[in-house]
Amino acid sequence: MKKKVSVILPVYNEKGNIEELVRQVYYYTGKDLFEIIVVDDDSPDGTADIVRKLQKRHKNLRLVVRKNEKGLPSAIWRGIQESWGNIVVWLDGDLSHPPKYIPEMLKFIGDYDIVCASRYVNQGKDARSFIRVSASKIINVLAYILLGLKVKDLTSGFYAVKKDVFRKVRIMQTGFAEYCIRFTYDSVKNGFRIKEVPYISPNRKKGVSKTERNFFRFLRDGYLCGREIIKIRFSG
């Protein structure tokens, strides 16, 4: 299969990171890159203006600005719907998902339907704050026990996926990290093959984390992930 990769970048207030992120995606994806789709939730900091300037140099850099809709999962789903490649890659807009891991992910996409960049397999690492790492591991252990999924990083958010997968599996439109749990469960249930490759998740260098800036929001996101696991376990 000839790789035609659509890279989706869901962003909100990432003016300090977007130019470097786009540069790295072009560099590391190389000849396999078909397009980059930036889905911006109408950032007030001027993120979209920076993307428009970059479009003058990159004809396959696309921008979708959403005025009346917000949220990470729905932004990813919008990017998937807009994409024309036969492989879709998505990653966060704050450089916490380093694009240098994309080539390793694409190396396995021929034999697998989904490749997940994982912090919890051998040689992977989560370098964020202790509380965020602890919460993430608790969620993953809970999902492993209740759902029996053998994927170790269920809240990665960094994926390469064959476009055909979305004929059977959708991205949920609400919430935050819990979409990853539902996406993984639905994919396994539909018989798709998943491969985890290690990556090291660094702390954000610029801008403000959407979760750490508000402790109560952080707790809420953890609760929503736990609730999604319980919901899947007892409702199927």
N, C-alpha and C positions, 0 to 999 in steps of 0.2 A: 504493500500500500504506500503510495506516494504521500508524504506528509504535507498537508496544507493546514497550518496551525493558526487558529484565531485565539489571540490572547486577550482576555477580558480583565479590565482593571476597574473595579468599583471604587469610587472615591468620594470623599466629603472632606473639604478643608485640608487638602494635601498640597498646597502651593509650594511648601518647602521640600517635597519629595518627588513630585510628579515628573519633573524634567529628568532627574537622575534615574527614576524608575523606568521611564520610556527608553532612555538611552541604553540601560542594561538589558531590557527585553529585546531590543533590536540586536544588540551585540551577541547575546547568548543564544537566542533562538536562530539567528543566522538565516541560512537559505530556506529553512523550513517555515519561516514566518510568512503567513499570507496576509494577516492584518492585525492591528491592535485596536481594540474597542474600549475607549474610556467612557464609563457610565458615571456621570457626575450628578449627584443629588442637589443641584443648584447651589453649590458651595458659595457662601458669601465672601470668601477670602480671595476669589479670583483664580481658582484652580483652572476653570474652563478657559479663561483668557490665555493662560500659559499653554494649554493644549492647542488652542487655535494658532498661536505663534509657531508651535512645533509642526503643525500641519503644513506650513509653507515649505518645510524641508522633507516631510514624509507624506506621500500621497496615500499610503495605505494606513494612515493613522486616522481613526474615526472617533467622533465625539457625539455622545448622546447626553443631553442635559434634561433631567427629569424635574419638572416644575411642581407637580402635584402628587408625587409619590416618593417615599423615602424608605430606606432600609437596605441592609446588605444582601439578604437572600433574593429579594425581588430585583435588585440591581444586577446581580449575577444572572438571574433568569432572563432579564431583558437583554443582556449582552449575548446570551446563548441564542435567543430568538433572532437577534440581529446578525449573527455570525454566518459566514459562508464557508468556513474551513471544514475539513472532515475530522479535525481534532480540535477540541476546545481546552484551553488552559486558563485557569483563573487563579489570581493571587491578590492579597491585600495591597492597598495603595500606599502603605507606610514603610515599605522595604523590610518588614518583618518576615516576609517570604522572599528571600534573595533569588533573583532570576538566574543566578549562576547554576541553580539546580535543575533548570528546565531541560538541558541536554540529557542529563541522566534519566529524567522522567520519560522523555521521548524515546529513549533507547529501548524501553520495555513496552511501549504502547502497542507494538505489533503483536506481541504474545498475550497481552492483557487488554481488557476493555477500559479499565480505570487504573491510573497510577497516582498514588497519594504520597506526597512528601511527608515523612513521619519523623516526629521528635523522639519517639519511644522505641524504635528498633535499634539494633546494634549500630553504633557510630552516630546516631542521632542525639540531639541535645536541645533542651529548652532552657535558654539563658535568661529568661524573664525573671521577674521578682518571685520570691519564695511563695507568696500567697497565691499568685496566678498559676505557678507550676503545680502547687499542691492541689488547688481546686480542679485543674485540668486532669490530673492523674486520678483523683477521686471519681470524677465523671466517667473516665475511661474504664476504671475498675468496675464501677456500677453497671455500665453498659455490657462489659464482658460477662459479668455474672448473670444478669437478667436476660440479656439478648443472645448470649452465646456467640457473638461475633468475634472472629479471630483477628480482626483489624485492631492494631494497638493504639493508633492515634485517630480517634473518632471525631476529634474537633480540629483537625489540621487546617482546613480551609484553603489548602494549596493542592490543586488537582490538575491532571491531564486526563481527558476523557474523550473516547471516540464519540463522534456526534450521533451515531446510531443508537447509543444508550438512551438518548432522550426521546426515542420513539415509545419507550416503556416507562421511563422514570422522569419525574419532574422535580424541580427545586421548589421547596415550600416557600411561600411568599411572605411569611411573617417571622418575627424573632431575630435571632442573631446566630450564635454558633450551633444552636440545636438543629439547624438545617442540615449540617454535616452528618449528624447521627441518623436522621431520617433518610438522607440520600444514600448513605452506606447500607442501611438496612434494606431499603427498597431495591438497591442494586444487587445485593446478595440474594434476596428473595427471587429476583428475576433471572438469576443464573449468571450474572456478569462476573468476570474474573477481575480481582483487585490485587494489585502489587504495591507494597510499601517500599519506598526508598528513603534512606536517612537524610535528614537535613538539620542544620543547627539554626534555631530561631533566636535571633538577636533582640536586644531591647531597641525600641524606637529611638532614633537619634534626633529627629526633628518633629515638631508638632506635638499634639497631645493625644494620648491614647483614648479611644472612645470608651474603654471600660475602666481604666484606672483613674480617670479624672473624676469619677463619681463612685464611691464605695458602695452605695446602695444599688446603683445600676449594675455593678459587678456582682453583687449578691443576687440580684434579680436574674441576670443572665445565667448564673449557676443554677438557680432554681428552675428556670425554663428548660435547661438541658436535662436536669433530673426529671422534670415532669414529662418531657418528651419520651424519655426512656421508659418510664412507668406506663405511659399511654401506649407505646408500641407493644410493650410486654403483655399488657392485659386486654388490648383491643385488636392486636394483630397488625 
